[in-house]
Amino acid sequence: MAEITRVPIQPIAKGSLTRLWLGVIIAALIGLGIAYVAMPKGVEIETLAAGTGPNPGAEDVVFVKYVGKLADGTEFDRSQDIPLPVEGIFPEGNPLPLEAMVPGFREGALQMQKGGKYTLFIPADKGYGDNPQPGSPIPPGADLVFEVELVDFMSREDFQRRLGILQQVMAQQGPPSQGGEPAPAQ
């Protein structure tokens, strides 16, 4: 008959199991920290004054007053008041179709409410990235900051309908006058 040789198991030293579990927890925390640092940053939105009502949809046209700046505070863009010949067709502010905006601006605008004032912090990869438009004052890889007031928003269809009304009114009014007195006949 064959004899089975017993291999004695050495007892675990006191405190070794605790050190083993601490090592596992520390390794997991280091892994999570590395993953967090490598994770791309998203758009941050700071509410300066809360708005009311629903948020715009991804295909809506927003009417905003804004100032666009680089992370160092250099202003690169500002909304302009657009004088419309007929009051009541469009609200104040610049009309911006969200589907045509940089991803970060669109992402931030979807979280805004009518009448609210916000600051958007847009990382470069959600702005213009490394390829801004030629001649743009925005350097490659620039993070962007927008101070935005959401005046109002409407669906793209409503915007197109109102634009048609504006064009009809302008056609009925005729070409804009040059001001002043007509030139005397010679």
C-alpha positions in Angstrom: 0.0 0.0 0.0 1.1 3.4 -0.8 1.4 5.9 1.9 0.2 9.4 1.4 2.6 12.0 2.4 1.0 14.8 4.3 2.2 18.4 3.7 1.6 20.5 6.7 0.0 23.9 6.1 1.8 26.6 7.9 -0.4 28.8 10.0 -0.8 32.3 8.7 1.1 34.8 10.7 -0.9 37.2 12.8 -1.9 40.4 10.9 -0.9 39.0 7.5 -4.5 38.7 6.3 -5.2 42.3 7.3 -2.1 43.4 5.3 -3.2 41.4 2.3 -6.7 43.0 2.2 -5.2 46.5 2.7 -2.9 45.9 -0.3 -5.9 44.8 -2.4 -7.9 47.9 -1.4 -5.0 50.3 -2.1 -4.4 48.7 -5.5 -8.1 49.1 -6.4 -8.0 52.8 -5.3 -4.9 53.5 -7.4 -6.6 51.9 -10.4 -9.8 54.1 -9.9 -7.6 57.2 -9.6 -5.8 56.5 -12.8 -9.1 55.8 -14.6 -10.5 59.1 -13.3 -7.6 61.2 -14.4 -7.6 59.5 -17.9 -11.4 60.0 -18.3 -12.3 62.9 -20.6 -13.8 65.9 -18.9 -17.3 67.0 -19.8 -19.1 70.3 -20.0 -19.6 72.1 -16.7 -22.5 74.4 -16.3 -22.8 77.0 -13.5 -26.2 78.5 -13.0 -25.9 82.3 -12.3 -29.7 82.9 -12.3 -32.2 80.1 -12.6 -34.6 80.1 -15.5 -38.1 78.6 -15.6 -40.0 76.1 -17.7 -38.8 73.3 -19.9 -35.3 72.8 -21.5 -34.7 73.2 -25.2 -34.6 70.1 -27.4 -31.6 69.0 -29.5 -33.2 70.4 -32.7 -34.5 73.6 -31.3 -33.3 77.1 -32.1 -32.2 79.0 -29.0 -32.2 82.8 -28.7 -29.3 83.8 -26.6 -27.1 86.7 -25.5 -23.6 85.5 -24.9 -19.9 86.3 -24.5 -17.4 83.7 -25.6 -14.0 83.7 -23.9 -10.9 81.5 -23.8 -9.9 80.0 -20.5 -7.5 82.9 -19.9 -10.3 85.4 -20.2 -9.6 86.6 -23.7 -12.9 87.4 -25.4 -13.3 85.9 -28.9 -17.0 86.4 -29.6 -20.0 88.3 -28.4 -23.6 88.2 -29.5 -25.0 91.2 -31.4 -28.4 92.8 -31.1 -30.2 92.0 -34.3 -32.7 94.8 -35.2 -35.7 93.2 -36.7 -38.1 95.3 -38.7 -41.2 93.7 -37.1 -41.5 93.4 -33.4 -43.1 90.2 -32.0 -41.9 87.8 -34.7 -38.7 86.8 -32.9 -37.5 87.3 -29.4 -34.4 89.2 -28.5 -31.0 87.6 -28.8 -29.1 85.8 -31.4 -30.8 82.7 -33.0 -28.6 79.7 -32.8 -29.8 76.3 -34.2 -28.5 73.8 -31.6 -27.9 71.1 -34.2 -25.2 73.4 -35.8 -23.4 74.3 -32.6 -20.2 72.8 -31.2 -21.0 69.7 -29.1 -20.2 71.4 -25.7 -22.4 74.4 -26.3 -25.3 72.1 -27.4 -24.8 69.9 -24.4 -24.9 72.9 -22.0 -27.9 74.6 -23.7 -29.9 71.4 -23.3 -29.7 71.9 -19.6 -30.7 75.6 -19.6 -34.2 77.1 -19.0 -35.8 80.2 -20.5 -34.7 83.4 -18.7 -31.7 81.7 -17.0 -28.1 83.0 -17.0 -25.3 80.5 -17.1 -21.6 80.0 -17.4 -20.5 77.1 -19.6 -17.0 75.6 -19.3 -16.3 73.6 -22.5 -13.2 71.5 -22.8 -11.4 71.7 -26.1 -12.5 68.2 -27.2 -16.2 69.4 -27.0 -15.4 72.8 -28.5 -13.2 73.3 -31.6 -10.5 70.8 -30.6 -7.2 71.0 -32.4 -8.8 72.2 -35.6 -10.5 75.6 -35.1 -11.9 77.3 -38.2 -9.2 79.0 -40.3 -8.7 82.6 -39.3 -10.5 82.0 -36.0 -9.2 83.8 -32.8 -9.5 80.4 -31.0 -6.1 78.6 -30.8 -5.9 74.8 -31.3 -6.7 72.8 -28.1 -8.4 75.8 -26.4 -10.9 75.3 -23.6 -13.9 77.7 -23.9 -16.0 79.7 -21.5 -19.4 81.1 -22.4 -21.5 83.5 -20.4 -25.0 82.8 -21.7 -28.5 84.2 -21.1 -31.2 82.0 -22.7 -33.8 84.5 -23.7 -36.1 82.0 -25.4 -36.2 79.0 -27.7 -38.5 77.4 -30.3 -38.7 74.4 -32.6 -36.9 74.6 -35.9 -40.3 74.3 -37.7 -41.6 77.3 -35.7 -38.5 79.3 -36.5 -38.8 78.5 -40.2 -42.5 79.5 -40.2 -41.7 82.9 -38.4 -38.8 83.5 -40.8 -41.3 83.1 -43.7 -43.6 85.6 -42.1 -40.7 88.1 -41.7 -39.7 87.6 -45.3 -43.3 88.3 -46.5 -43.5 91.5 -44.3 -40.2 92.7 -45.6 -41.2 92.0 -49.2 -44.4 94.1 -48.7 -42.5 97.0 -47.2 -40.2 97.1 -50.2 -36.5 97.8 -50.3 -35.1 99.8 -47.3 -34.9 103.5 -47.9 -31.5 105.2 -47.8 -32.7 108.0 -45.6 -32.6 111.7 -46.2 -34.1 113.6 -49.1 -34.3 112.3 -52.6 -31.6 113.6 -54.9 -32.7 116.5 -57.1 -33.2 115.7 -60.8 -30.6 117.1 -63.1 
